């Protein structure tokens, strides 16, 4: 847990399928205190994971994810589970 309500998940070195499994598990296990998942996928080698995140978790495709948004750099994507 990074700070109050933000769960940080490092996806470096994972295949796309492994990353999706890890993200799904984190979404299901996120308690009431967690309002955001910060997914660190990297920039150069993480583009496949980034694209999967945008495809699988945007546009209301997962009922627990309100929206996705870019992180503080191009190697991070954040899933907003609820408003803070």
Secondary structure, 3 states (H helix, E strand, C coil): CCECCEEEEECCCCCHHHHHHHHHHHHHHCCCCCCEEEEECCCCCCHHHHHHHHHHHCCCCCCCCCEEEECCCCCEEEEECCCC
